[in-house]
Each structure stands twice: as C-alpha cells, then as structure tokens.
Amino acid sequence: MTDKKNIIEKFLIWYKKFQVSKSPQMNLVWGFFLYTLVGFGLLSIPLFHKTNVGILDNLFISTSAISTTGLVTVSVFDSYNIFGQFIVMGLFQIGGIGYMTLTTYYLLFTTKRITHWHNKLIGAEFTLPKTIKIKDFIKSVVIFTVIMETLGAICFYIAFKQTGMETFKALWFSIFHSVSAFCTAGFGLFNNSFEDFNDNNFINTIISVLAIAGSLGFIVITDLWYRIRRKSKSLSFTTKIVINGFIFLLFLGTCLVYITEPSIQISDSKLSESFFQAMTAMTTVGFNTIPTSGLSLPILLFVTFLMYIGASPSGTAGGLKITTLTAMISVLKSRLFGQKRISFLGRLIPFERLYVATSTFILYTSIIFLFTFLLTYTEQFEFERILFEVASALGTVGLSTGITGGLTEIGKVLVIILMFVGRVGVLTFGFALLKRKKEDNDVQIEDDLAV
C-alpha cells in the first residue's frame, strides 16, 4: 500500500513540474485532452452500456461532451444507462464552465487567493477585459451556473410532468437537459432532439433562457453584477457590443427563417420555431424543434453563418465570437473610410485585440475550409451538408443534417479533431503547438509588401 502511495505521489509531483514547465495554452490543451481520455475510458466500460458501443463512438461522445458540441454517432439514451449518461453530463458540465474554473474556485474558497500560475491559466482560458477582476469573474461563473441550472431543472421538471412523464424520469431528464442547455452542450435524451415539443412554448422558453444566459458569457454577467452593485458606473464596451450584436443577429435570423423557410410556412408555431432555429445556432446550444435536414438551402447556409459567428467570448458558446466579427468590421470600415486608427461606435480598439481577432478570423476560416475539403474526399454527402457539419463541429454547436452517424471512421476522427480544437479555441490550440518559450533572437529585416 505504501509503494502505491509513493508511486501516486511521485506521479503528482512530476505532473505539477510538467504543468509549470508548459505554456498556459499547452496546459489548457493537455487539461481538456486528459478529461477527454478519462471520459473515453469511463464510457468504454461495458457496465455503463445498454448496448455494445464501438471504441471510436465512445471517443466521439467523450470529445463531443467535453467540447459541449452535442454531435453524436450513437443515441446517448439508447446506448448508455443512467450512469453512462451521468458521465456524459459531467463531461459537458466541465467543458461548459472551463476545466480550471472549479479548481480555482476551490482555491478561492479555501485559501482566499489565486496563485500566479492559476492566474495565467484563467487568462489563457477566458478572454477578459481589464475592468473585470479574475476573482470576481470566477465567483460569478460558479454562482451563476448553479443558480441557472437549478432554476432550469425545476422548470424542466414542471414542464415534463405536465406532459405526463413519470416522476423519476422527469427528474433525471430535467437535470440533464438543464445542464446541457446552460452549457450549450446540445446533448439530449430524446432521439429527435426537441422536435416532439415544437409547439410547447414552456419548454422552448426554458431552453432559450438557459442557452442565452450561458452563451452571452460570464463577462456580461459579471459586468451586469458590477453595475447592479454600483461597482461600475456603466457597462463595459465589450458587454455593449456582445448584447447589441447578439440581439441584431438573432432578430435578423428569426426574420429570415420566418419569411423565407418553406418547411414552417403552414406551422401554427411559425414564429416560435423561427426564433428557436436562429437562437439554437447563435447560442450554439444545438437543440432543434424542426428537422434540420429539412431546411431549405438558403436558410441552411444562413444557419451555417450563425454557427460560424457564435455568441460571446468567455461564455459557454462556441464559434468565432461576436467581438471578433466586430473587430473585423471595424478594420474594414476604417480602411474604407481612410482612417488611420481603428474604431467602432466612436471607441478606439487596441491593436493587441485587433491582432488576436485577425489571427482568429484567418485561422478559424482556414480550418473550416481545410476540414470541409478533407471530408469531401472521405464522405459521399452533399457539399452543403458537409460544410454544415464542419461549422457545427468547430463551433461546438451540435446541429446536424443527419450525417453524423453515417460518417466513415476517418470522417469521425476528423470531426473529433474539429470539436476538440473548437472547444480549446483555434488560437489557443495554435499557440500551444507553435509558440516558443524563448523569444527568437534572429535579426528581422523590415521590408515592404504590396497588398
């Protein structure tokens, strides 16, 4: 027994040294990778299965859960028993609030301080404006998550009982779907998502409130809390951009679906269905109330665009982020108007943020192009369905036109990589792979480049 303790202690000491020696970005990649492996190992135990599940499918589900994507190659409800489903829920709970959040909150709760190392990791995992303190941010993440998921579970329970669901099933389904909705994970225990509840306004409202609350981001929540407690006189520029951008895109998406989508024109719940499809793509929650495969090509492409953009940074949603899109629009506007400084709504944007936004935009778009290109070789589906799947995987959305289960083994591996990169963040992943620990001392020669 003593030998085993010594081995564990030696391993923990080695792992701490390993963590400290790596960059914050590499630590994040390793952290999510280890959680994915642990989830994969647990889901591979036959004790947690209802039916036989393939090794690659277990890895796919684990990655999809930790990345809060929701794409599945097998039915979670039909393939895993309640213990397996609980493991899946635990994974997307960790993925939703960030793997360092609970550890850091525990440190705050016990020691009242955060180490420098934890500060660096949180800074790498969450992009925060200078007006928000990390301690306040971490507290708001945990407290707000607990409150929203608890209220969501209570409301879901009432809604499911109203549909005639038996008590224990309603209780478990309520907890699972509340966590999934707030973490914008897209995992459901209904095989056709929420299509059977497309006219149930109560359930649709619960999902929408939870998903919007999670996807708007903890920056917005912390900022609003500062305002309520009078710690700040006004909302930050980031919060204003996120809220206004989100409302505009959500309104635009709802109108387009409502006016032009043929599959809902005869529906009695036309407005709510239009809102829900735009909302589920924007928040990257991944639930649907009408078959995604039945959407017309123009709306399918527009939903792809909404998944590509996503919602707020430092929230549970994926995608490129509204703030990145805003920065790109600012660069374009300033260039077209011949302005030397780049601004938006009369506020100058720091160059360091513009560099990050530009890098993210280029890398994110390049990855979508590359993996769409690769999947057109490995799969036999229509181009628009493959593009939709790629945007959904990288944006950690979970919407699908129904091709996920029919992917080849190579196709599944490619989507697994996309989901993982999407959760870690394209720029973080790039930093982890390419960033050098020491600065390059090579002499740089300045030259001109015509563009």
C-alpha positions, 0 to 999 in steps of 0.5 A: 500500500505504501509503494502505491502511495509513493508511486501516486505521489511521485506521479503528482509531483512530476505532473505539477513540474510538467504543468509549470514547465508548459505554456498556459495554452499547452496546459489548457490543451493537455487539461481538456485532452486528459478529461477527454481520455478519462471520459473515453475510458469511463464510457468504454466500460461495458457496465455503463452500456445498454448496448455494445458501443464501438471504441471510436463512438465512445471517443466521439461522445467523450470529445463531443461532451467535453467540447459541449458540441452535442454531435453524436454517432450513437443515441446517448439514451439508447446506448448508455444507462443512467450512469453512462449518461451521468458521465456524459453530463459531467463531461459537458458540465466541465467543458461548459464552465472551463476545466480550471474554473472549479479548481480555482474556485476551490482555491478561492474558497479555501485559501482566499487567493489565486496563485500566479500560475492559476492566474495565467491559466484563467487568462489563457482560458477566458478572454477578459477585459481589464475592468473585470477582476479574475476573482470576481469573474470566477465567483460569478461563473460558479454562482451563476451556473448553479443558480441557472441550472437549478432554476432550469431543472425545476422548470424542466421538471414542471414542464415534463410532468405536465406532459405526463412523464413519470416522476423519476424520469422527469427528474433525471431528464430535467437535470440533464437537459438543464445542464446541457442547455446552460452549457450549450452542450446540445446533448439530449435524451430524446432521439429527435432532439426537441422536435416532439415539443415544437409547439410547447412554448414552456419548454422552448422558453426554458431552453432559450433562457438557459442557452442565452444566459450561458452563451452571452458569457460570464463577462456580461454577467459579471459586468451586469453584477458590477453595475447592479452593485454600483461597482461600475458606473456603466457597462463595459464596451465589450458587454455593449457590443456582445448584447447589441450584436447578439440581439441584431443577429438573432432578430435578423435570423428569426426574420429570415427563417420566418419569411423565407423557410418553406418547411414552417410556412403552414406551422401554427408555431411559425414564429416560435420555431423561427426564433428557436432555429436562429437562437439554437445556432447563435447560442450554439446550444444545438437543440432543434424543434424542426428537422434540420435536414429539412431546411431549405438551402438558403436558410441552411447556409444562413444557419451555417453563418450563425454557427460560424459567428457564435455568441460571446467570448468567455461564455459557454458558446462556441464559434468565432465570437461576436467581438471578433466579427466586430473587430473585423468590421471595424478594420474594414470600415476604417480602411474604407473610410481612410482612417488611420486608427481603428474604431467602432461606435466612436471607441478606439480598439487596441491593436493587441485585440485587433491582432488576436481577432485577425489571427482568429478570423484567418485561422478559424476560416482556414480550418473550416475550409481545410476540414470541409475539403478533407471530408469531401474526399472521405464522405459521399454527402452533399457539399452543403451538408458537409460544410454544415457539419464542419461549422457545427463541429468547430463551433461546438454547436451540435446541429446536424443534417443527419450525417453524423452517424453515417460518417466513415471512421476517418470522417469521425476522427476528423470531426473529433479533431474539429470539436476538440480544437473548437472547444480549446479555441483555434488560437489557443490550440495554435499557440500551444503547438507553435509558440516558443518559450524563448523569444527568437533572437534572429535579426528581422529585416523590415521590408515592404509588401504590396497588398 
